[in-house]
Amino acid sequence: MKTMILDIDGMSCEHCVRHVTEALDELNDVHKVAVDLAGNRATVEVDDSFDEAAASAAVDDAGYEVTAVRAAE
Ligand SMILES: [Cu+2]
């Protein structure tokens, strides 16, 4: 397990937070999701085999844009 941070554009309210949370929760390699609306990011606990491209695609499909993915410090 590791913790990653996804910077996300396009979230404006709790409705958006729920959509992004659900999109990430559906991924098999994602175990915990915490979306920070004010910070425009999601912190996720994931398997070591985490597929960044698949996670970005899932968020994009929900109507938002992942602008960066990085390991949490
Ligand atoms: Cu919204």
PDB file of the backbone (N, CA, C, O) and the ligand in Angstrom, with CONECT records:
HET     CU  A 101       1
ATOM      1  N   MET A   1       0.841  -1.194   0.000  1.00  0.00           N
ATOM      2  CA  MET A   1       0.000   0.000   0.000  1.00  0.00           C
ATOM      3  C   MET A   1       0.878   1.248   0.000  1.00  0.00           C
ATOM      4  O   MET A   1       1.962   1.284   0.582  1.00  0.00           O
ATOM      5  N   LYS A   2       0.362   2.260  -0.676  1.00  0.00           N
ATOM      6  CA  LYS A   2       1.049   3.547  -0.676  1.00  0.00           C
ATOM      7  C   LYS A   2      -0.015   4.634  -0.791  1.00  0.00           C
ATOM      8  O   LYS A   2      -1.168   4.353  -1.116  1.00  0.00           O
ATOM      9  N   THR A   3       0.376   5.857  -0.525  1.00  0.00           N
ATOM     10  CA  THR A   3      -0.550   6.980  -0.589  1.00  0.00           C
ATOM     11  C   THR A   3      -0.152   7.898  -1.725  1.00  0.00           C
ATOM     12  O   THR A   3       1.005   8.301  -1.843  1.00  0.00           O
ATOM     13  N   MET A   4      -1.137   8.227  -2.569  1.00  0.00           N
ATOM     14  CA  MET A   4      -0.893   9.093  -3.716  1.00  0.00           C
ATOM     15  C   MET A   4      -1.823  10.295  -3.636  1.00  0.00           C
ATOM     16  O   MET A   4      -2.889  10.234  -3.024  1.00  0.00           O
ATOM     17  N   ILE A   5      -1.406  11.381  -4.260  1.00  0.00           N
ATOM     18  CA  ILE A   5      -2.229  12.586  -4.331  1.00  0.00           C
ATOM     19  C   ILE A   5      -2.520  12.891  -5.794  1.00  0.00           C
ATOM     20  O   ILE A   5      -1.619  12.929  -6.632  1.00  0.00           O
ATOM     21  N   LEU A   6      -3.800  13.108  -6.079  1.00  0.00           N
ATOM     22  CA  LEU A   6      -4.218  13.481  -7.421  1.00  0.00           C
ATOM     23  C   LEU A   6      -4.698  14.926  -7.390  1.00  0.00           C
ATOM     24  O   LEU A   6      -5.623  15.253  -6.647  1.00  0.00           O
ATOM     25  N   ASP A   7      -4.084  15.788  -8.182  1.00  0.00           N
ATOM     26  CA  ASP A   7      -4.579  17.152  -8.340  1.00  0.00           C
ATOM     27  C   ASP A   7      -5.696  17.111  -9.374  1.00  0.00           C
ATOM     28  O   ASP A   7      -5.529  16.549 -10.456  1.00  0.00           O
ATOM     29  N   ILE A   8      -6.837  17.710  -9.037  1.00  0.00           N
ATOM     30  CA  ILE A   8      -8.031  17.585  -9.877  1.00  0.00           C
ATOM     31  C   ILE A   8      -8.637  18.953 -10.151  1.00  0.00           C
ATOM     32  O   ILE A   8      -8.900  19.722  -9.226  1.00  0.00           O
ATOM     33  N   ASP A   9      -8.855  19.247 -11.417  1.00  0.00           N
ATOM     34  CA  ASP A   9      -9.520  20.482 -11.824  1.00  0.00           C
ATOM     35  C   ASP A   9     -11.005  20.229 -12.025  1.00  0.00           C
ATOM     36  O   ASP A   9     -11.401  19.148 -12.462  1.00  0.00           O
ATOM     37  N   GLY A  10     -11.831  21.225 -11.706  1.00  0.00           N
ATOM     38  CA  GLY A  10     -13.238  21.177 -12.067  1.00  0.00           C
ATOM     39  C   GLY A  10     -14.209  20.927 -10.934  1.00  0.00           C
ATOM     40  O   GLY A  10     -15.421  20.970 -11.145  1.00  0.00           O
ATOM     41  N   MET A  11     -13.703  20.662  -9.720  1.00  0.00           N
ATOM     42  CA  MET A  11     -14.620  20.419  -8.601  1.00  0.00           C
ATOM     43  C   MET A  11     -15.048  21.760  -7.990  1.00  0.00           C
ATOM     44  O   MET A  11     -14.219  22.632  -7.732  1.00  0.00           O
ATOM     45  N   SER A  12     -16.380  21.905  -7.762  1.00  0.00           N
ATOM     46  CA  SER A  12     -16.861  23.174  -7.235  1.00  0.00           C
ATOM     47  C   SER A  12     -17.774  23.032  -6.024  1.00  0.00           C
ATOM     48  O   SER A  12     -18.081  24.034  -5.379  1.00  0.00           O
ATOM     49  N   CYS A  13     -18.214  21.831  -5.696  1.00  0.00           N
ATOM     50  CA  CYS A  13     -19.134  21.669  -4.565  1.00  0.00           C
ATOM     51  C   CYS A  13     -19.088  20.227  -4.057  1.00  0.00           C
ATOM     52  O   CYS A  13     -18.377  19.383  -4.602  1.00  0.00           O
ATOM     53  N   GLU A  14     -19.857  19.967  -3.010  1.00  0.00           N
ATOM     54  CA  GLU A  14     -19.858  18.624  -2.419  1.00  0.00           C
ATOM     55  C   GLU A  14     -20.373  17.566  -3.389  1.00  0.00           C
ATOM     56  O   GLU A  14     -20.022  16.391  -3.283  1.00  0.00           O
ATOM     57  N   HIS A  15     -21.198  17.988  -4.322  1.00  0.00           N
ATOM     58  CA  HIS A  15     -21.700  17.098  -5.357  1.00  0.00           C
ATOM     59  C   HIS A  15     -20.521  16.565  -6.188  1.00  0.00           C
ATOM     60  O   HIS A  15     -20.442  15.374  -6.485  1.00  0.00           O
ATOM     61  N   CYS A  16     -19.630  17.456  -6.545  1.00  0.00           N
ATOM     62  CA  CYS A  16     -18.431  17.069  -7.297  1.00  0.00           C
ATOM     63  C   CYS A  16     -17.561  16.134  -6.458  1.00  0.00           C
ATOM     64  O   CYS A  16     -17.029  15.145  -6.962  1.00  0.00           O
ATOM     65  N   VAL A  17     -17.424  16.457  -5.183  1.00  0.00           N
ATOM     66  CA  VAL A  17     -16.615  15.623  -4.289  1.00  0.00           C
ATOM     67  C   VAL A  17     -17.151  14.201  -4.279  1.00  0.00           C
ATOM     68  O   VAL A  17     -16.381  13.241  -4.308  1.00  0.00           O
ATOM     69  N   ARG A  18     -18.479  14.066  -4.239  1.00  0.00           N
ATOM     70  CA  ARG A  18     -19.082  12.734  -4.208  1.00  0.00           C
ATOM     71  C   ARG A  18     -18.820  11.990  -5.512  1.00  0.00           C
ATOM     72  O   ARG A  18     -18.508  10.799  -5.502  1.00  0.00           O
ATOM     73  N   HIS A  19     -18.948  12.696  -6.636  1.00  0.00           N
ATOM     74  CA  HIS A  19     -18.701  12.058  -7.928  1.00  0.00           C
ATOM     75  C   HIS A  19     -17.264  11.555  -8.051  1.00  0.00           C
ATOM     76  O   HIS A  19     -17.021  10.439  -8.509  1.00  0.00           O
ATOM     77  N   VAL A  20     -16.329  12.385  -7.639  1.00  0.00           N
ATOM     78  CA  VAL A  20     -14.922  11.994  -7.730  1.00  0.00           C
ATOM     79  C   VAL A  20     -14.633  10.837  -6.780  1.00  0.00           C
ATOM     80  O   VAL A  20     -13.927   9.893  -7.135  1.00  0.00           O
ATOM     81  N   THR A  21     -15.185  10.918  -5.568  1.00  0.00           N
ATOM     82  CA  THR A  21     -14.973   9.852  -4.594  1.00  0.00           C
ATOM     83  C   THR A  21     -15.498   8.529  -5.127  1.00  0.00           C
ATOM     84  O   THR A  21     -14.827   7.502  -5.024  1.00  0.00           O
ATOM     85  N   GLU A  22     -16.693   8.554  -5.695  1.00  0.00           N
ATOM     86  CA  GLU A  22     -17.287   7.318  -6.221  1.00  0.00           C
ATOM     87  C   GLU A  22     -16.476   6.776  -7.390  1.00  0.00           C
ATOM     88  O   GLU A  22     -16.278   5.566  -7.497  1.00  0.00           O
ATOM     89  N   ALA A  23     -16.008   7.654  -8.262  1.00  0.00           N
ATOM     90  CA  ALA A  23     -15.234   7.212  -9.429  1.00  0.00           C
ATOM     91  C   ALA A  23     -13.956   6.494  -8.986  1.00  0.00           C
ATOM     92  O   ALA A  23     -13.578   5.470  -9.556  1.00  0.00           O
ATOM     93  N   LEU A  24     -13.301   7.044  -7.966  1.00  0.00           N
ATOM     94  CA  LEU A  24     -12.054   6.435  -7.498  1.00  0.00           C
ATOM     95  C   LEU A  24     -12.317   5.179  -6.675  1.00  0.00           C
ATOM     96  O   LEU A  24     -11.554   4.216  -6.747  1.00  0.00           O
ATOM     97  N   ASP A  25     -13.400   5.188  -5.889  1.00  0.00           N
ATOM     98  CA  ASP A  25     -13.739   4.033  -5.052  1.00  0.00           C
ATOM     99  C   ASP A  25     -14.014   2.785  -5.885  1.00  0.00           C
ATOM    100  O   ASP A  25     -13.823   1.666  -5.410  1.00  0.00           O
ATOM    101  N   GLU A  26     -14.455   2.971  -7.110  1.00  0.00           N
ATOM    102  CA  GLU A  26     -14.802   1.824  -7.957  1.00  0.00           C
ATOM    103  C   GLU A  26     -13.576   1.066  -8.457  1.00  0.00           C
ATOM    104  O   GLU A  26     -13.697  -0.059  -8.941  1.00  0.00           O
ATOM    105  N   LEU A  27     -12.404   1.673  -8.343  1.00  0.00           N
ATOM    106  CA  LEU A  27     -11.193   1.029  -8.852  1.00  0.00           C
ATOM    107  C   LEU A  27     -10.698  -0.022  -7.863  1.00  0.00           C
ATOM    108  O   LEU A  27     -10.649   0.219  -6.656  1.00  0.00           O
ATOM    109  N   ASN A  28     -10.337  -1.179  -8.386  1.00  0.00           N
ATOM    110  CA  ASN A  28      -9.922  -2.294  -7.528  1.00  0.00           C
ATOM    111  C   ASN A  28      -8.638  -2.009  -6.761  1.00  0.00           C
ATOM    112  O   ASN A  28      -8.436  -2.545  -5.671  1.00  0.00           O
ATOM    113  N   ASP A  29      -7.769  -1.171  -7.319  1.00  0.00           N
ATOM    114  CA  ASP A  29      -6.485  -0.930  -6.660  1.00  0.00           C
ATOM    115  C   ASP A  29      -6.520   0.287  -5.731  1.00  0.00           C
ATOM    116  O   ASP A  29      -5.490   0.695  -5.194  1.00  0.00           O
ATOM    117  N   VAL A  30      -7.719   0.866  -5.544  1.00  0.00           N
ATOM    118  CA  VAL A  30      -7.887   2.007  -4.637  1.00  0.00           C
ATOM    119  C   VAL A  30      -8.678   1.555  -3.412  1.00  0.00           C
ATOM    120  O   VAL A  30      -9.766   0.994  -3.548  1.00  0.00           O
ATOM    121  N   HIS A  31      -8.139   1.797  -2.219  1.00  0.00           N
ATOM    122  CA  HIS A  31      -8.763   1.287  -0.996  1.00  0.00           C
ATOM    123  C   HIS A  31      -9.365   2.371  -0.119  1.00  0.00           C
ATOM    124  O   HIS A  31     -10.266   2.095   0.673  1.00  0.00           O
ATOM    125  N   LYS A  32      -8.883   3.596  -0.248  1.00  0.00           N
ATOM    126  CA  LYS A  32      -9.406   4.665   0.599  1.00  0.00           C
ATOM    127  C   LYS A  32      -9.269   5.971  -0.175  1.00  0.00           C
ATOM    128  O   LYS A  32      -8.236   6.239  -0.790  1.00  0.00           O
ATOM    129  N   VAL A  33     -10.327   6.777  -0.134  1.00  0.00           N
ATOM    130  CA  VAL A  33     -10.336   8.034  -0.888  1.00  0.00           C
ATOM    131  C   VAL A  33     -10.722   9.170   0.040  1.00  0.00           C
ATOM    132  O   VAL A  33     -11.706   9.070   0.772  1.00  0.00           O
ATOM    133  N   ALA A  34      -9.956  10.244   0.015  1.00  0.00           N
ATOM    134  CA  ALA A  34     -10.314  11.462   0.747  1.00  0.00           C
ATOM    135  C   ALA A  34     -10.159  12.639  -0.214  1.00  0.00           C
ATOM    136  O   ALA A  34      -9.048  12.976  -0.625  1.00  0.00           O
ATOM    137  N   VAL A  35     -11.285  13.260  -0.564  1.00  0.00           N
ATOM    138  CA  VAL A  35     -11.251  14.380  -1.505  1.00  0.00           C
ATOM    139  C   VAL A  35     -11.256  15.699  -0.736  1.00  0.00           C
ATOM    140  O   VAL A  35     -12.081  15.915   0.151  1.00  0.00           O
ATOM    141  N   ASP A  36     -10.326  16.567  -1.093  1.00  0.00           N
ATOM    142  CA  ASP A  36     -10.197  17.890  -0.485  1.00  0.00           C
ATOM    143  C   ASP A  36     -10.667  18.916  -1.511  1.00  0.00           C
ATOM    144  O   ASP A  36      -9.948  19.259  -2.450  1.00  0.00           O
ATOM    145  N   LEU A  37     -11.897  19.399  -1.305  1.00  0.00           N
ATOM    146  CA  LEU A  37     -12.494  20.331  -2.277  1.00  0.00           C
ATOM    147  C   LEU A  37     -11.692  21.633  -2.362  1.00  0.00           C
ATOM    148  O   LEU A  37     -11.359  22.089  -3.456  1.00  0.00           O
ATOM    149  N   ALA A  38     -11.388  22.224  -1.218  1.00  0.00           N
ATOM    150  CA  ALA A  38     -10.663  23.494  -1.204  1.00  0.00           C
ATOM    151  C   ALA A  38      -9.268  23.345  -1.797  1.00  0.00           C
ATOM    152  O   ALA A  38      -8.748  24.271  -2.419  1.00  0.00           O
ATOM    153  N   GLY A  39      -8.667  22.177  -1.602  1.00  0.00           N
ATOM    154  CA  GLY A  39      -7.321  21.952  -2.104  1.00  0.00           C
ATOM    155  C   GLY A  39      -7.284  21.418  -3.521  1.00  0.00           C
ATOM    156  O   GLY A  39      -6.209  21.238  -4.094  1.00  0.00           O
ATOM    157  N   ASN A  40      -8.457  21.164  -4.091  1.00  0.00           N
ATOM    158  CA  ASN A  40      -8.544  20.626  -5.461  1.00  0.00           C
ATOM    159  C   ASN A  40      -7.723  19.353  -5.620  1.00  0.00           C
ATOM    160  O   ASN A  40      -6.964  19.205  -6.578  1.00  0.00           O
ATOM    161  N   ARG A  41      -7.884  18.442  -4.674  1.00  0.00           N
ATOM    162  CA  ARG A  41      -7.116  17.200  -4.795  1.00  0.00           C
ATOM    163  C   ARG A  41      -7.806  16.054  -4.065  1.00  0.00           C
ATOM    164  O   ARG A  41      -8.688  16.242  -3.227  1.00  0.00           O
ATOM    165  N   ALA A  42      -7.356  14.858  -4.428  1.00  0.00           N
ATOM    166  CA  ALA A  42      -7.800  13.647  -3.749  1.00  0.00           C
ATOM    167  C   ALA A  42      -6.571  12.912  -3.237  1.00  0.00           C
ATOM    168  O   ALA A  42      -5.571  12.777  -3.942  1.00  0.00           O
ATOM    169  N   THR A  43      -6.663  12.443  -2.004  1.00  0.00           N
ATOM    170  CA  THR A  43      -5.623  11.598  -1.440  1.00  0.00           C
ATOM    171  C   THR A  43      -6.162  10.182  -1.405  1.00  0.00           C
ATOM    172  O   THR A  43      -7.238   9.929  -0.862  1.00  0.00           O
ATOM    173  N   VAL A  44      -5.407   9.256  -1.988  1.00  0.00           N
ATOM    174  CA  VAL A  44      -5.892   7.882  -2.099  1.00  0.00           C
ATOM    175  C   VAL A  44      -4.856   6.908  -1.550  1.00  0.00           C
ATOM    176  O   VAL A  44      -3.654   7.064  -1.765  1.00  0.00           O
ATOM    177  N   GLU A  45      -5.354   5.898  -0.835  1.00  0.00           N
ATOM    178  CA  GLU A  45      -4.502   4.778  -0.426  1.00  0.00           C
ATOM    179  C   GLU A  45      -4.705   3.686  -1.454  1.00  0.00           C
ATOM    180  O   GLU A  45      -5.831   3.275  -1.733  1.00  0.00           O
ATOM    181  N   VAL A  46      -3.597   3.222  -2.013  1.00  0.00           N
ATOM    182  CA  VAL A  46      -3.680   2.331  -3.173  1.00  0.00           C
ATOM    183  C   VAL A  46      -2.696   1.169  -3.043  1.00  0.00           C
ATOM    184  O   VAL A  46      -1.763   1.197  -2.241  1.00  0.00           O
ATOM    185  N   ASP A  47      -2.947   0.137  -3.873  1.00  0.00           N
ATOM    186  CA  ASP A  47      -1.985  -0.958  -3.997  1.00  0.00           C
ATOM    187  C   ASP A  47      -0.705  -0.433  -4.632  1.00  0.00           C
ATOM    188  O   ASP A  47      -0.700   0.611  -5.284  1.00  0.00           O
ATOM    189  N   ASP A  48       0.376  -1.173  -4.432  1.00  0.00           N
ATOM    190  CA  ASP A  48       1.643  -0.795  -5.065  1.00  0.00           C
ATOM    191  C   ASP A  48       1.518  -0.821  -6.588  1.00  0.00           C
ATOM    192  O   ASP A  48       2.247  -0.121  -7.291  1.00  0.00           O
ATOM    193  N   SER A  49       0.589  -1.632  -7.085  1.00  0.00           N
ATOM    194  CA  SER A  49       0.397  -1.744  -8.534  1.00  0.00           C
ATOM    195  C   SER A  49      -0.561  -0.691  -9.091  1.00  0.00           C
ATOM    196  O   SER A  49      -1.031  -0.813 -10.222  1.00  0.00           O
ATOM    197  N   PHE A  50      -0.849   0.341  -8.300  1.00  0.00           N
ATOM    198  CA  PHE A  50      -1.790   1.402  -8.682  1.00  0.00           C
ATOM    199  C   PHE A  50      -1.581   1.865 -10.124  1.00  0.00           C
ATOM    200  O   PHE A  50      -0.470   2.193 -10.539  1.00  0.00           O
ATOM    201  N   ASP A  51      -2.681   1.882 -10.871  1.00  0.00           N
ATOM    202  CA  ASP A  51      -2.662   2.291 -12.279  1.00  0.00           C
ATOM    203  C   ASP A  51      -3.075   3.767 -12.378  1.00  0.00           C
ATOM    204  O   ASP A  51      -4.263   4.089 -12.371  1.00  0.00           O
ATOM    205  N   GLU A  52      -2.093   4.642 -12.470  1.00  0.00           N
ATOM    206  CA  GLU A  52      -2.367   6.079 -12.500  1.00  0.00           C
ATOM    207  C   GLU A  52      -3.229   6.476 -13.689  1.00  0.00           C
ATOM    208  O   GLU A  52      -4.125   7.312 -13.572  1.00  0.00           O
ATOM    209  N   ALA A  53      -2.946   5.861 -14.837  1.00  0.00           N
ATOM    210  CA  ALA A  53      -3.694   6.207 -16.052  1.00  0.00           C
ATOM    211  C   ALA A  53      -5.163   5.828 -15.911  1.00  0.00           C
ATOM    212  O   ALA A  53      -6.046   6.572 -16.337  1.00  0.00           O
ATOM    213  N   ALA A  54      -5.422   4.666 -15.310  1.00  0.00           N
ATOM    214  CA  ALA A  54      -6.809   4.226 -15.133  1.00  0.00           C
ATOM    215  C   ALA A  54      -7.535   5.146 -14.151  1.00  0.00           C
ATOM    216  O   ALA A  54      -8.708   5.463 -14.348  1.00  0.00           O
ATOM    217  N   ALA A  55      -6.846   5.571 -13.102  1.00  0.00           N
ATOM    218  CA  ALA A  55      -7.456   6.464 -12.127  1.00  0.00           C
ATOM    219  C   ALA A  55      -7.760   7.818 -12.762  1.00  0.00           C
ATOM    220  O   ALA A  55      -8.826   8.391 -12.540  1.00  0.00           O
ATOM    221  N   SER A  56      -6.821   8.322 -13.548  1.00  0.00           N
ATOM    222  CA  SER A  56      -7.043   9.592 -14.232  1.00  0.00           C
ATOM    223  C   SER A  56      -8.220   9.485 -15.195  1.00  0.00           C
ATOM    224  O   SER A  56      -9.043  10.395 -15.290  1.00  0.00           O
ATOM    225  N   ALA A  57      -8.291   8.361 -15.909  1.00  0.00           N
ATOM    226  CA  ALA A  57      -9.385   8.161 -16.859  1.00  0.00           C
ATOM    227  C   ALA A  57     -10.728   8.096 -16.146  1.00  0.00           C
ATOM    228  O   ALA A  57     -11.724   8.618 -16.646  1.00  0.00           O
ATOM    229  N   ALA A  58     -10.757   7.452 -14.972  1.00  0.00           N
ATOM    230  CA  ALA A  58     -12.009   7.336 -14.225  1.00  0.00           C
ATOM    231  C   ALA A  58     -12.499   8.712 -13.775  1.00  0.00           C
ATOM    232  O   ALA A  58     -13.690   9.015 -13.849  1.00  0.00           O
ATOM    233  N   VAL A  59     -11.571   9.530 -13.314  1.00  0.00           N
ATOM    234  CA  VAL A  59     -11.942  10.889 -12.881  1.00  0.00           C
ATOM    235  C   VAL A  59     -12.375  11.727 -14.086  1.00  0.00           C
ATOM    236  O   VAL A  59     -13.349  12.477 -14.017  1.00  0.00           O
ATOM    237  N   ASP A  60     -11.642  11.588 -15.184  1.00  0.00           N
ATOM    238  CA  ASP A  60     -12.013  12.316 -16.401  1.00  0.00           C
ATOM    239  C   ASP A  60     -13.407  11.918 -16.866  1.00  0.00           C
ATOM    240  O   ASP A  60     -14.203  12.768 -17.264  1.00  0.00           O
ATOM    241  N   ASP A  61     -13.702  10.611 -16.814  1.00  0.00           N
ATOM    242  CA  ASP A  61     -15.016  10.117 -17.237  1.00  0.00           C
ATOM    243  C   ASP A  61     -16.131  10.697 -16.369  1.00  0.00           C
ATOM    244  O   ASP A  61     -17.257  10.877 -16.835  1.00  0.00           O
ATOM    245  N   ALA A  62     -15.814  10.992 -15.099  1.00  0.00           N
ATOM    246  CA  ALA A  62     -16.808  11.561 -14.190  1.00  0.00           C
ATOM    247  C   ALA A  62     -17.014  13.056 -14.463  1.00  0.00           C
ATOM    248  O   ALA A  62     -17.926  13.671 -13.909  1.00  0.00           O
ATOM    249  N   GLY A  63     -16.162  13.640 -15.322  1.00  0.00           N
ATOM    250  CA  GLY A  63     -16.356  15.025 -15.716  1.00  0.00           C
ATOM    251  C   GLY A  63     -15.353  16.003 -15.140  1.00  0.00           C
ATOM    252  O   GLY A  63     -15.553  17.217 -15.196  1.00  0.00           O
ATOM    253  N   TYR A  64     -14.268  15.470 -14.583  1.00  0.00           N
ATOM    254  CA  TYR A  64     -13.239  16.322 -13.976  1.00  0.00           C
ATOM    255  C   TYR A  64     -11.897  15.988 -14.616  1.00  0.00           C
ATOM    256  O   TYR A  64     -11.801  15.049 -15.406  1.00  0.00           O
ATOM    257  N   GLU A  65     -10.876  16.743 -14.284  1.00  0.00           N
ATOM    258  CA  GLU A  65      -9.594  16.523 -14.946  1.00  0.00           C
ATOM    259  C   GLU A  65      -8.466  16.363 -13.931  1.00  0.00           C
ATOM    260  O   GLU A  65      -8.241  17.235 -13.092  1.00  0.00           O
ATOM    261  N   VAL A  66      -7.771  15.250 -14.021  1.00  0.00           N
ATOM    262  CA  VAL A  66      -6.588  15.043 -13.196  1.00  0.00           C
ATOM    263  C   VAL A  66      -5.417  15.736 -13.874  1.00  0.00           C
ATOM    264  O   VAL A  66      -5.061  15.407 -15.005  1.00  0.00           O
ATOM    265  N   THR A  67      -4.813  16.706 -13.168  1.00  0.00           N
ATOM    266  CA  THR A  67      -3.725  17.471 -13.763  1.00  0.00           C
ATOM    267  C   THR A  67      -2.358  16.985 -13.301  1.00  0.00           C
ATOM    268  O   THR A  67      -1.347  17.301 -13.927  1.00  0.00           O
ATOM    269  N   ALA A  68      -2.315  16.222 -12.217  1.00  0.00           N
ATOM    270  CA  ALA A  68      -1.036  15.692 -11.737  1.00  0.00           C
ATOM    271  C   ALA A  68      -1.310  14.555 -10.771  1.00  0.00           C
ATOM    272  O   ALA A  68      -2.317  14.546 -10.063  1.00  0.00           O
ATOM    273  N   VAL A  69      -0.394  13.598 -10.755  1.00  0.00           N
ATOM    274  CA  VAL A  69      -0.442  12.493  -9.788  1.00  0.00           C
ATOM    275  C   VAL A  69       0.944  12.387  -9.161  1.00  0.00           C
ATOM    276  O   VAL A  69       1.953  12.335  -9.864  1.00  0.00           O
ATOM    277  N   ARG A  70       0.983  12.354  -7.830  1.00  0.00           N
ATOM    278  CA  ARG A  70       2.287  12.267  -7.173  1.00  0.00           C
ATOM    279  C   ARG A  70       2.162  11.471  -5.888  1.00  0.00           C
ATOM    280  O   ARG A  70       1.072  11.302  -5.341  1.00  0.00           O
ATOM    281  N   ALA A  71       3.288  10.991  -5.427  1.00  0.00           N
ATOM    282  CA  ALA A  71       3.298  10.273  -4.158  1.00  0.00           C
ATOM    283  C   ALA A  71       3.151  11.270  -3.017  1.00  0.00           C
ATOM    284  O   ALA A  71       3.717  12.362  -3.062  1.00  0.00           O
ATOM    285  N   ALA A  72       2.389  10.892  -1.994  1.00  0.00           N
ATOM    286  CA  ALA A  72       2.267  11.747  -0.808  1.00  0.00           C
ATOM    287  C   ALA A  72       3.578  11.713  -0.048  1.00  0.00           C
ATOM    288  O   ALA A  72       4.269  10.694  -0.040  1.00  0.00           O
ATOM    289  N   GLU A  73       3.921  12.809   0.586  1.00  0.00           N
ATOM    290  CA  GLU A  73       5.192  12.866   1.295  1.00  0.00           C
ATOM    291  C   GLU A  73       5.045  12.321   2.703  1.00  0.00           C
ATOM    292  O   GLU A  73       6.018  12.289   3.457  1.00  0.00           O
TER     293      GLU A  73
HETATM  294 CU    CU A 101     -20.218  20.246  -7.856  1.00  0.00          CU2+
END
